[in-house]
Amino acid sequence: MFGGKIGAPEIILILVVIILLFGAKKLPDMARSLGKSARILKSEAKAMKEEGKTSPQASGSTEQSSAQRTIQAAPGDVSSSRPVNEPTDSAQR
């Protein structure tokens, strides 16, 4: 119907519908939380790749895994940083 091309009128119409559905007050909060989620996902994916490259072969690796990491939601945003305890393999209950 559109021929695969989306022009300026279609984009404007989509933006108007989004503003009408969600309201202008909620859009900045939604965009901010989406950006934070994307940054967290990116940092976690990077950490998982780094963990996959280094295999625990020495006994010193247990010392490294027991250290806490800090995940930051936004660069320089200290208030949203939180320490994260890494899960351990041993089931201690």
N, C-alpha and C positions, 0 to 999 in steps of 0.2 A: 504494500500500500504506500509506504513512504519511499520505497526504492532503496532502502538501506542507508539513507542519509538523514541525519538528524541535524537540523539547522537551528538558528537562533530562536525562531518562534516556538519550536517544540521544546527547547530547553527552558525558555521563559514559562511556558505552560506547565511544565513539570515542576519547576520551582514554586509557582503559585499554588499548585495543588498540594505540594509538601507543606508549605506555610499554612494553608488552610486546614490541613489534617492535624498537624502537630502544634500549631501556634508559634508565634514569633518568640515567645519567652522561653520555650523549651528547646529550641533549636541550638543555641550556643552551648547549653549544658550537654545535649546529646552529642554534639560534635567534640566537645572536650573529653567526655568519657570514652568516645570511640577512639580518639587519639591516644589517650592513656592506655587503653586496652591494646592498641596496635603496638605501642612501645614496649609494653610488658611482654606481649607475645614474641616480638622480635628479640628481646633480650633473653628470654627463656629458650627460644630456638637456637640462638647463638651459644648459650651455655650447654645445651644438649649436644650440639655439634662438637664443642671443645671436649666434653666428657667422653664422647665416642672416639675421639682421636687418641686420647690418653687412656690406656688400659691400666688398671691397678695391678702392678706386678710386684712392687716392693712393699714392705711392711709400713713404710712411711706414708703410703697412700691413705691409710685409715686415719692418720692424723690430719691429713688435708681434707678429707671428706667430713670430718667432725666439726670443722670450722664453719662459722656462720657466714652466709652471704647476705648482702643487702640489695633488695630490688627497689629501684627508683622508678616511680611512675612518670616523672618528668625531669629533664636535666636541671639540676640545681634546686629542685623542690624537695627540701629536707623534711618538711612536715609530712609528706606522704611516703617517706622511706620507712621500711619496716624490716627488721631482721628476720631471716627465714632459717628455720632448722631443717637441715637436710634429713630425709628419711634414712633409717639404717636398715640393714639387712636382717639383723637379729631381732627376733620378736620378744621383747622384754615387757612383761605384763605383771 
